[in-house]
Amino acid sequence: MTELTPLQNLWLTETIRLREEYAGPLDDLEANRLARAAGGDLPSRVQRRALWLAERDGLTSALTHWLQGARLALIVLAVFAIVSGAGLAFAALGDGQTPVNVFWALGSLLGLNLLLLLSWALGLLFAGEHGAALGRLWLWLSEKFARDAKAAQLAPALLLLLQRKKLNRWALGALVNGLWLLAMLSALILLLTLMATRRYGFVWETTILSGDTFINMTRSLGTLPALLGFNIPTVEMIRASGDGALDIESARLAWATWLVGVLVVFGVLPRLLLALVCFWRWSSGKSALRLDLNLPGYVQLRERLMPTSERLGITDAAPEHLHRVESSVGEHASEGALLVAIELDDQRPWPPTLPKNVSNAGVLDSRESRNKLLEQLSRFPPARLAIACDPLRSPDRGSLALIAELARNATAMRIWLLQPPQGQALDAERLGDWHVALQQLELPFADSAPLNWLENGHD
């Protein structure tokens, strides 16, 4: 199983809860048994059960695909932000053939940014769980790039999980402000590049406002940048620029420095500070995320995962699809050899004569015997397990699910397809069904007794 972070563990657990809430209970008998055998408190058992189900049903790989899609979507949005920032700088300065109107340039650089910044701040204060358009676009692109139908369940589960600690606003805030920071930095870099390679003149124009209004506005906007060392045009320079572009190097330098300073102070720094604050709140908040065990989906699991008394005979519907069986037992955690049979009739003498070091687990012909053996194997897994099956019976989904559960609790195993009793013929088509089913499970099988293998570990 892929190593997951604590947030991803909670995320998959919440996804399983949502899936069961809308599609009905999953086949979780083995998952519940493994969770009980592992011990721990209820939250850890709920997570262990959910992670086992997620791995079995492909949700873990879907999460990997979703994360890959999220990274690709982030790259696409970052490229878009860089290109957009460059476009703002080009729109602000033009081609250099005509003088630059400083306030039109400033509006081009900061207008949309400040408008959307105000919208985001108001949404954060009054809407609470306000989702920025860029954030929703990122989630949509992440799902599209994942190209996994099962990944569609992941985004709603993540949003529900984060809403409990109101982390949506900070996660999306870090994303939105980070992208705008990238756009502002792109605009700043291109602005400096254009100013370094082209000769620009600066003017301001008005029809109904007085020159003093522009002088006061220019000086006011330059106050904070001046604290960081950026120049402010003098009153004489500002007045002269209103009559036409000054062809004086000091005036061009003063206006260029003022424009860069205002962009840094009112464009770059606010986005940088907000991105850092949002990222800090997100990082500190996600460590406090917990499962809400009062939700109906988790309340129903309490008795199954932490029963007041052990109950046998609980069963669920068999899965519709066969899954490849892999042992979950390490070589050093198992020992001994075990032979077990599934649903044999009275016409077969059982068990055969066994070597001394091979134990007989009997015939599993009831739910009680099945659950009792599975509980035993979860605590004391055998190194070698042979499962005897009667090929006169059809390989139904219940029998195959039981074989898969038994196989996962042994280091190595083999299927023994018994010969029919004397006087009975074996149906070739039914035997073929057994072969096909066991090949899908990727389990070894044979029609001869694997007694030598059980005794010595080899044939």
C-alpha positions in Angstrom: 0.0 0.0 0.0 1.2 3.5 -0.9 2.5 5.5 2.1 -0.1 8.2 2.8 0.0 11.4 4.9 -2.3 11.8 7.9 -4.5 14.2 5.8 -4.7 11.7 3.0 -5.7 9.0 5.5 -8.6 11.2 6.7 -9.5 12.1 3.2 -9.9 8.5 2.0 -11.8 7.7 5.2 -14.2 10.5 4.5 -14.5 9.3 0.8 -15.5 5.8 2.0 -18.1 7.3 4.3 -19.6 9.4 1.5 -19.6 6.4 -0.9 -21.4 4.2 1.6 -23.9 7.0 2.4 -25.0 7.4 -1.2 -24.4 3.9 -2.6 -25.1 1.7 0.4 -22.8 -0.4 2.7 -19.7 -2.0 1.2 -18.6 -5.6 1.6 -16.5 -4.9 4.7 -16.4 -8.2 6.6 -12.7 -8.7 6.1 -11.9 -5.0 6.6 -13.7 -5.0 9.9 -12.0 -8.1 11.1 -8.5 -6.7 10.2 -9.3 -3.4 11.9 -10.4 -5.3 15.1 -7.4 -7.5 15.0 -5.0 -4.5 14.7 -6.6 -2.9 17.9 -6.4 0.8 18.8 -9.1 3.3 19.5 -12.2 3.8 17.4 -10.8 6.5 15.1 -7.7 4.4 14.2 -9.9 1.4 13.5 -12.3 3.4 11.3 -9.3 4.7 9.3 -7.7 1.3 9.0 -11.0 -0.2 7.8 -11.5 2.7 5.3 -7.9 2.4 4.0 -8.2 -1.3 3.4 -11.5 -0.8 1.5 -9.9 2.1 -0.5 -7.0 0.0 -1.5 -9.2 -2.9 -2.5 -11.7 -0.7 -4.5 -9.1 1.4 -6.3 -9.6 4.6 -4.4 -6.0 4.8 -3.3 -4.8 4.8 -6.9 -7.6 7.3 -7.8 -6.2 9.6 -5.1 -2.8 9.3 -6.6 -4.3 10.2 -10.0 -6.2 13.1 -8.5 -3.1 14.5 -6.9 -1.2 14.2 -10.2 -4.1 16.1 -11.9 -4.0 18.7 -9.2 -0.3 19.3 -9.7 -0.8 19.6 -13.5 -3.8 22.0 -13.0 -1.6 24.1 -10.7 1.1 24.2 -13.4 -1.4 25.3 -16.0 -2.8 28.0 -13.7 0.7 29.2 -12.9 1.6 29.5 -16.6 -1.6 31.4 -17.1 -0.8 33.8 -14.2 2.7 34.4 -15.6 1.4 35.2 -19.1 -1.4 37.4 -17.7 1.1 39.3 -15.6 3.3 39.9 -18.7 0.2 41.0 -20.5 -0.6 43.6 -17.8 2.9 45.1 -18.2 2.6 45.3 -22.0 -0.8 46.9 -21.7 0.6 49.4 -19.2 3.6 50.7 -21.1 2.6 50.1 -24.7 5.1 50.0 -27.5 7.1 53.1 -26.4 6.1 55.1 -29.5 3.7 57.4 -27.5 4.1 58.8 -23.9 2.8 56.6 -21.1 -0.2 58.0 -19.2 0.9 57.1 -15.7 -2.6 56.7 -14.2 -3.8 54.6 -17.1 -0.7 52.4 -16.7 -1.3 52.2 -13.0 -4.9 51.1 -13.6 -3.8 48.5 -16.0 -1.3 47.0 -13.6 -3.3 47.1 -10.4 -7.0 47.7 -11.2 -8.2 44.1 -11.7 -5.9 42.8 -9.0 -7.1 45.3 -6.3 -10.8 44.7 -7.4 -10.5 40.9 -7.0 -8.5 41.3 -3.8 -11.3 43.4 -2.3 -13.8 40.8 -3.5 -11.9 38.0 -1.9 -11.5 39.8 1.4 -15.2 40.7 1.6 -16.1 37.1 0.8 -13.7 35.9 3.5 -15.2 38.2 6.1 -18.9 37.9 5.3 -19.4 34.7 3.3 -17.3 32.6 5.5 -16.8 29.6 3.2 -16.4 31.8 0.1 -14.8 29.9 -2.7 -12.8 32.0 -5.2 -13.3 31.4 -8.9 -9.6 30.4 -9.3 -10.0 27.8 -6.5 -13.1 26.3 -8.1 -11.4 26.3 -11.5 -8.4 24.5 -9.9 -10.6 21.8 -8.4 -12.4 21.3 -11.7 -9.2 21.0 -13.7 -7.8 18.6 -11.1 -10.7 16.3 -11.6 -10.5 16.5 -15.4 -6.7 15.9 -15.5 -7.1 12.9 -13.1 -8.9 10.9 -15.9 -10.2 8.5 -13.3 -14.0 8.0 -12.7 -13.4 7.1 -9.1 -11.6 10.4 -8.5 -15.0 12.2 -8.8 -15.7 11.2 -5.2 -12.6 12.7 -3.8 -13.1 16.4 -4.2 -16.5 16.5 -2.3 -15.0 14.4 0.5 -12.0 16.8 0.8 -14.2 19.9 0.9 -16.5 18.3 3.6 -13.4 17.3 5.7 -11.9 20.8 5.5 -15.1 22.6 6.2 -15.3 21.2 9.7 -12.2 23.3 10.7 -13.0 26.1 8.2 -9.8 25.3 6.3 -11.4 25.8 2.8 -10.9 29.5 3.0 -7.2 29.2 3.9 -6.4 26.5 1.4 -8.1 28.3 -1.5 -6.8 31.6 -0.2 -3.2 30.4 -0.3 -3.8 29.2 -3.9 -5.5 32.4 -5.1 -3.1 34.8 -3.5 -0.1 32.7 -4.6 -1.3 32.8 -8.3 -1.9 36.5 -8.1 1.5 37.0 -6.5 3.0 35.1 -9.4 1.1 37.4 -11.9 2.3 40.6 -10.1 5.9 39.3 -10.0 5.7 38.5 -13.7 4.3 42.0 -14.4 7.1 43.6 -12.3 9.9 41.7 -14.0 8.6 42.5 -17.5 8.0 46.1 -16.4 11.6 46.5 -15.3 12.8 44.7 -18.5 10.8 47.1 -20.8 12.0 50.1 -18.9 15.6 48.9 -19.1 15.5 48.4 -22.9 13.1 51.1 -24.1 12.9 54.9 -23.7 9.5 55.9 -22.2 8.1 59.4 -21.5 5.3 59.9 -18.8 2.3 62.2 -18.8 -1.0 62.6 -17.1 -4.1 64.1 -18.6 -7.5 65.4 -17.3 -10.5 67.3 -18.5 -12.6 68.0 -15.4 -10.0 67.6 -12.5 -7.5 70.1 -11.4 -3.8 69.6 -11.6 -3.6 69.7 -7.8 -5.7 66.6 -7.6 -3.2 64.6 -9.6 -0.3 66.1 -7.6 -1.9 65.1 -4.3 -2.8 61.6 -5.7 0.7 61.0 -6.9 2.3 62.2 -3.7 -0.1 60.1 -1.6 0.4 56.9 -3.6 4.2 57.4 -3.3 4.3 57.8 0.5 4.6 54.1 1.3 7.0 53.3 -1.6 9.2 56.2 -0.4 9.6 54.4 2.9 11.2 51.5 1.0 13.5 53.9 -1.0 11.5 54.5 -4.1 11.6 58.0 -5.6 8.6 60.3 -5.8 8.4 62.9 -8.6 8.7 66.5 -7.4 5.7 68.8 -7.7 7.4 70.6 -10.5 7.9 67.4 -12.4 4.3 66.4 -11.9 3.0 69.8 -13.1 5.3 69.7 -16.1 4.2 66.2 -17.0 0.7 67.4 -17.2 1.7 69.7 -20.1 3.6 66.9 -22.0 6.2 64.3 -21.5 9.4 65.7 -20.0 12.4 64.8 -22.0 14.6 65.0 -18.9 16.4 61.9 -17.7 15.7 62.6 -14.0 12.0 63.0 -14.6 11.8 59.8 -16.6 13.7 58.0 -13.8 11.5 59.5 -11.1 8.3 58.5 -12.8 9.6 55.0 -13.6 10.7 54.5 -10.0 7.4 55.7 -8.7 5.4 53.4 -11.0 7.6 50.4 -9.9 7.3 51.3 -6.2 3.5 51.6 -6.4 3.3 48.2 -8.1 5.5 46.6 -5.4 3.7 48.1 -2.5 0.1 47.8 -3.6 0.4 44.8 -5.9 3.2 42.4 -4.9 3.5 42.9 -1.1 -0.3 42.5 -0.2 -0.5 39.3 -2.2 2.8 38.0 -0.7 1.6 38.7 2.9 -1.8 37.2 2.3 -0.4 34.1 0.7 1.9 33.6 3.7 -0.9 34.1 6.2 -3.2 31.7 4.4 -0.5 29.1 4.1 0.4 29.4 7.8 -3.3 29.1 8.8 -3.7 26.1 6.5 -0.5 24.4 7.7 -1.4 24.9 11.4 -5.0 23.9 10.9 -4.7 20.7 9.0 -2.8 19.1 11.9 -5.9 19.5 14.0 -8.2 17.7 11.6 -10.1 14.8 13.1 -13.0 12.5 12.1 -16.4 13.5 13.2 -17.4 10.3 14.9 -20.9 11.6 15.6 -21.8 11.3 11.9 -24.3 8.5 11.2 -21.9 6.6 8.9 -19.3 6.4 11.7 -21.8 5.7 14.5 -22.9 2.6 12.8 -19.3 1.3 12.7 -18.8 1.5 16.5 -20.4 -1.8 17.4 -18.7 -3.6 14.4 -15.2 -2.3 15.1 -15.3 -2.1 18.9 -18.0 -4.7 19.8 -19.1 -5.0 23.4 -19.1 -8.8 22.8 -17.8 -10.8 19.9 -20.5 -11.9 17.5 -20.1 -14.6 14.9 -22.2 -15.1 11.8 -22.2 -11.6 10.3 -21.9 -11.6 6.6 -22.4 -9.2 3.7 -23.0 -9.5 0.0 -20.1 -10.8 -2.0 -18.2 -8.4 -4.3 -19.3 -8.1 -7.9 -15.7 -8.2 -9.2 -12.8 -10.4 -8.4 -9.7 -8.7 -7.1 -6.1 -9.9 -7.3 -5.2 -11.5 -4.0 -2.0 -10.6 -2.3 -0.8 -11.9 1.0 -0.7 -9.2 3.8 1.5 -11.4 6.0 5.2 -11.1 6.3 7.4 -14.2 6.2 8.7 -13.7 9.8 5.2 -13.2 11.2 3.9 -16.7 10.3 4.8 -20.3 11.0 3.4 -23.8 10.6 1.2 -25.4 7.9 -2.6 -25.7 7.8 -5.1 -27.6 5.7 -8.7 -26.5 5.5 -11.7 -27.6 3.3 -14.7 -25.6 2.1 -18.2 -27.1 2.0 -17.5 -30.8 1.6 -20.3 -33.3 1.7 -20.5 -36.4 3.8 -19.4 -38.7 0.9 -15.8 -37.6 1.2 -13.7 -39.0 4.0 -12.0 -36.1 5.7 -9.3 -35.2 6.7 -6.7 -37.2 4.8 -3.7 -38.6 6.7 -1.6 -35.5 7.5 2.1 -35.2 8.4 2.8 -34.3 12.1 3.7 -30.7 11.4 0.5 -30.0 9.4 -2.6 -28.9 11.3 -6.2 -29.7 10.3 -8.6 -26.7 10.4 -11.6 -28.9 9.5 -14.4 -28.1 7.0 -15.8 -24.6 6.8 -19.5 -25.2 6.3 -21.1 -22.4 8.4 -20.6 -18.7 9.0 -19.6 -19.4 12.6 -16.7 -21.8 11.5 -15.6 -19.3 8.8 -15.4 -16.3 11.2 -13.8 -18.3 13.9 -11.0 -19.5 11.6 -10.5 -16.0 10.1 -10.1 -14.5 13.5 -7.6 -17.2 14.4 -5.6 -16.6 11.2 -5.5 -12.9 11.8 -3.7 -13.5 15.1 -1.6 -16.6 14.1 -1.1 -16.6 10.3 0.3 -19.9 8.9 3.4 -20.0 6.7 1.7 -22.4 4.3 -2.1 -22.9 3.8 -3.8 -25.4 1.5 -7.5 -25.0 0.8 -9.4 -28.0 -0.5 -12.4 -27.3 -2.7 -15.0 -29.5 -4.3 -15.1 -28.8 -8.1 -18.5 -30.6 -8.2 -19.9 -27.3 -6.8 -20.0 -24.1 -8.8 -17.4 -21.5 -7.9 -19.9 -18.9 -6.5 -18.8 -15.5 -5.4 -19.2 -16.3 -1.8 -16.8 -19.2 -2.0 -14.3 -17.2 -4.0 -14.5 -14.3 -1.5 -13.8 -16.7 1.4 -10.8 -18.2 -0.5 -9.4 -14.7 -1.1 -9.8 -13.8 2.6 -8.1 -17.0 3.7 -5.2 -16.5 1.2 -4.5 -13.0 2.4 -3.9 -14.4 5.9 -1.1 -16.8 4.9 2.4 -16.3 3.6 1.9 -18.9 0.9 -1.1 -20.9 -0.2 -2.4 -23.4 -2.7 -5.8 -24.5 -3.9 -6.5 -28.3 -3.9 -9.3 -29.1 -6.4 -10.4 -32.5 -5.1 -11.1 -35.5 -7.3 -14.8 -36.6 -7.5 -15.8 -39.5 -5.3 -15.8 -42.9 -6.9 -18.6 -43.4 -9.3 -19.2 -39.7 -10.0 -18.0 -37.8 -13.1 -16.5 -34.4 -13.1 -18.2 -31.7 -15.2 -15.5 -30.3 -17.5 -17.3 -27.0 -17.9 -17.7 -26.5 -14.2 -14.0 -27.4 -13.7 -13.2 -24.8 -16.3 -15.1 -22.2 -14.4 -13.0 -22.9 -11.3 -9.8 -22.6 -13.4 -10.9 -19.2 -14.8 -11.9 -17.8 -11.4 -8.7 -18.9 -9.7 -6.6 -17.5 -12.5 -8.4 -14.2 -12.1 -7.5 -14.2 -8.4 -3.9 -15.3 -9.4 -4.0 -18.2 -7.0 -2.0 -21.4 -7.6 -4.2 -24.6 -7.9 -3.8 -28.3 -8.6 -5.8 -31.5 -8.6 -3.3 -33.4 -6.5 -2.8 -33.2 -2.7 -0.1 -30.7 -1.8 0.8 -32.6 1.3 4.6 -32.7 0.6 4.5 -28.9 0.1 2.6 -28.4 3.3 5.2 -30.6 5.2 8.4 -29.4 3.7 7.6 -26.1 1.9 8.5 -27.5 -1.6 7.3 -30.2 -3.9 
